[in-house]
Amino acid sequence: MPRGSGGASNVGSSGGNPSFRGAEQSLHIMRQVKSYFNVGMDHVLEVAADMAEYGLGKGEEAQTQKLRKMMLSYVQMERDIDIFMNAAGDVMGEECEEEGGLQRMLQEQVRDMSKGQRDADLKKHEKYTELEQKIWDSQNPDVAPSSLVISSPVMEEDVEMTQEQVNTRCPYTGQEMVDPVRNVICKHAYDKTGITHYVTKRGKKAVCPVAGCKNSKPIVVKDLEDHKEMRRYIQSKKKRHQPSASVATARADTQIASSHDI
């Protein structure tokens, strides 16, 4: 029996085989369940993003460990369901007259596909690596997130990301961004008010205003998303450059005392 060649592409090819009509319905349900896993992963990422935005990562190791366990659980379930769906897709293209034979074939195929799967590979899942980045951001609120895109024509692969290289000015208005949004196509950041005015003014000619950007698709509002990482960085940058209230008060007291001595 050929193995591993059909995959999920064979699903639905069982024709009139009554043995797999119910299996096809089960696979349809599994696809829906898999979509729920993706929703769960996104919710975990949203919690991690909120922790980063509000600087809640430091001293919250118990909470971050819970997020890691939840994400690994979703990734594990996604992998298991993918293996089963691919195995079922292969077996549904087979013929077997023996009673219970197809079920045994399915179990054998699942075992074969499960061989070589390592738990360590779960941490290589894109959603898990994204979670780790957000956790790092939440624990290092004063450091520029590596996900921030440099809004300049400099080639990104030739630049080492540092705080000084993060451009917090809107490439259209030239002013400091107040409400940063990100283009989901090219990942460049703009101020929401400025870029909305630009899109309204230029219409279909409103391409990304960043010099050297290769994205030729006109900007539309639905392609703009809230840039939480940039907003958090801008807020942190402002705090670093503003003297604390106690320092400001001390300076004022010193100035008053000096004026009395004159």
C-alpha positions in Angstrom: 0.0 0.0 0.0 1.5 3.4 -1.0 2.1 5.6 2.0 2.4 9.4 2.5 1.7 10.3 -1.1 -2.0 11.3 -0.9 -2.1 13.3 2.2 -5.2 15.5 2.9 -5.6 16.0 -0.8 -7.3 12.6 -1.0 -10.0 13.7 1.5 -13.3 13.6 -0.2 -12.1 11.2 -3.0 -13.8 8.2 -1.4 -16.7 8.4 -3.8 -19.5 6.0 -2.9 -17.5 4.1 -0.3 -20.0 4.0 2.6 -17.1 3.1 5.0 -15.7 6.6 4.7 -18.8 8.8 4.4 -18.8 9.2 8.1 -15.1 9.7 8.1 -15.4 12.6 5.6 -17.9 14.2 8.0 -15.5 13.7 10.9 -12.6 15.3 8.9 -14.8 18.3 8.2 -15.4 18.7 11.9 -11.7 18.3 12.5 -11.0 21.2 10.1 -13.3 23.3 12.2 -11.7 22.2 15.4 -8.3 23.2 13.9 -9.6 26.7 13.2 -10.5 26.9 16.9 -6.9 26.0 17.8 -5.7 29.0 15.7 -8.2 31.3 17.5 -6.8 30.0 20.8 -3.2 30.7 19.7 -4.2 34.2 18.7 -5.8 34.8 22.0 -2.6 33.8 23.8 -0.6 36.2 21.6 -3.1 39.0 22.4 -2.5 38.5 26.1 1.2 38.5 25.6 0.9 41.7 23.5 -1.1 43.4 26.2 1.5 42.4 28.8 4.2 44.0 26.5 2.1 47.1 25.9 1.5 47.8 29.6 4.9 46.6 30.8 3.5 43.7 32.8 6.2 41.2 31.9 8.7 41.8 34.7 8.1 39.7 37.8 5.3 37.8 36.1 7.2 34.5 35.4 4.3 32.4 36.5 2.0 34.1 34.1 4.4 33.8 31.2 4.9 30.1 31.9 1.2 29.6 31.7 1.1 31.3 28.3 3.9 29.1 27.1 2.2 25.9 28.3 -1.1 27.0 26.7 0.6 27.8 23.4 2.5 24.4 23.4 -0.8 22.7 24.1 -2.5 24.3 21.1 0.5 23.5 18.9 0.6 19.9 20.0 -3.1 19.5 19.3 -2.7 21.1 15.9 0.1 18.7 15.0 -1.9 15.7 16.2 -4.9 16.6 14.2 -2.8 17.3 11.1 -1.2 13.9 11.3 -4.6 12.2 11.6 -6.2 14.2 8.8 -3.2 13.4 6.5 -3.3 9.7 7.4 -7.0 9.6 6.8 -6.5 11.2 3.4 -4.1 8.5 2.4 -6.1 5.6 3.7 -9.4 6.8 2.1 -7.8 6.2 -1.3 -7.2 2.5 -0.4 -9.4 -0.5 -1.0 -9.8 -3.1 1.8 -12.4 -5.9 1.9 -11.5 -7.1 5.4 -13.8 -6.0 8.1 -12.1 -3.4 10.3 -9.1 -3.4 7.9 -9.4 0.3 7.0 -9.4 1.3 10.6 -6.2 -0.8 11.2 -4.7 0.8 8.1 -5.5 4.3 9.5 -4.0 3.5 12.9 -0.8 2.1 11.2 -0.6 5.2 9.0 -0.9 7.5 12.1 1.8 5.6 13.8 4.1 5.9 10.8 3.5 9.6 10.4 4.0 10.2 14.2 7.5 8.6 14.1 10.2 11.2 14.2 8.0 13.9 15.7 9.8 15.6 18.6 8.4 17.7 21.3 11.3 20.1 20.8 10.0 20.9 17.3 6.8 22.3 18.8 8.8 25.3 20.0 9.8 26.0 16.3 6.1 26.7 15.4 5.7 30.3 14.2 3.1 31.1 16.8 5.3 29.9 19.6 8.3 31.9 18.4 6.1 34.9 18.1 4.9 34.3 21.7 8.5 34.2 22.9 9.2 37.5 21.2 6.3 39.1 22.8 7.3 37.8 26.2 10.8 39.1 25.7 9.3 42.5 24.7 7.2 42.6 27.9 10.2 41.8 30.1 12.4 44.4 28.3 10.1 47.5 27.9 12.9 49.9 27.4 14.5 48.0 24.5 13.2 48.4 20.9 11.3 45.3 19.8 13.1 43.5 17.0 9.8 43.4 15.2 9.9 47.1 14.5 10.6 47.9 10.9 13.1 50.6 10.1 11.2 53.2 8.0 14.2 54.2 5.8 15.7 53.0 2.5 18.5 51.3 4.3 18.5 47.6 3.6 17.3 45.8 6.7 19.6 42.8 6.4 22.6 45.2 6.6 21.5 46.9 9.8 21.7 45.8 13.4 18.6 46.9 15.2 19.3 49.4 17.9 17.1 51.9 19.7 18.7 54.8 17.7 17.8 53.2 14.4 14.1 52.9 15.1 12.4 55.7 13.2 9.5 57.0 15.2 8.6 59.7 12.6 5.8 59.2 10.2 7.3 58.8 6.7 4.4 60.9 5.2 4.1 63.8 7.7 7.7 63.8 9.0 6.3 64.3 12.5 6.6 62.0 15.5 4.0 59.3 15.4 1.2 59.7 18.0 -1.1 56.8 16.9 1.1 54.4 15.0 -0.4 51.9 12.5 1.4 49.3 10.4 1.0 48.3 6.8 0.3 44.5 6.8 1.8 44.2 3.3 5.2 45.9 3.7 5.2 46.2 7.5 6.1 49.9 7.5 4.7 52.2 10.2 2.8 55.5 9.8 0.9 57.9 12.0 -2.8 57.0 11.7 -4.1 60.5 11.2 -1.4 61.4 8.6 -1.7 58.2 6.5 -5.5 58.4 6.5 -5.3 61.9 5.1 -2.7 60.6 2.5 -5.0 57.8 1.4 -8.0 60.0 1.2 -6.1 62.6 -0.8 -4.3 60.2 -3.2 -6.8 57.4 -3.5 -5.4 54.6 -5.7 -2.1 56.4 -6.1 -1.5 56.3 -2.3 1.4 53.8 -2.3 3.7 53.4 0.7 5.5 56.7 1.3 8.7 55.1 2.6 11.5 55.7 0.2 12.7 52.6 -1.5 9.7 50.5 -0.5 9.1 47.7 -3.0 5.4 47.4 -2.1 3.5 48.9 -5.1 0.0 48.0 -3.8 -2.0 51.1 -3.0 -2.7 51.6 0.7 -6.2 50.8 1.8 -7.6 51.3 5.3 -8.1 47.5 5.8 -4.4 46.9 5.3 -3.6 49.1 8.3 -3.4 47.5 11.8 -2.7 49.0 15.2 1.1 48.9 15.8 1.2 48.1 19.5 5.0 47.5 19.6 5.7 50.9 18.1 3.2 52.6 20.4 4.9 50.9 23.4 8.3 51.9 22.2 7.3 55.5 21.6 5.8 55.7 25.1 8.9 54.2 26.6 11.1 56.6 24.6 9.1 59.6 26.0 9.6 58.4 29.5 13.3 58.0 29.1 13.6 61.6 27.8 11.3 63.2 30.4 12.7 63.9 33.9 10.7 62.2 36.6 8.4 64.3 38.8 10.8 64.0 41.7 13.8 65.2 39.7 11.7 68.1 38.3 10.6 69.1 41.8 14.2 69.0 43.1 15.3 71.2 40.2 12.5 73.7 41.0 13.4 73.8 44.7 17.0 74.4 43.8 16.1 77.3 41.5 13.8 78.8 44.2 16.5 78.5 46.9 19.1 80.1 44.6 16.8 83.0 43.9 16.4 83.6 47.6 20.1 83.7 48.1 20.5 86.5 45.5 
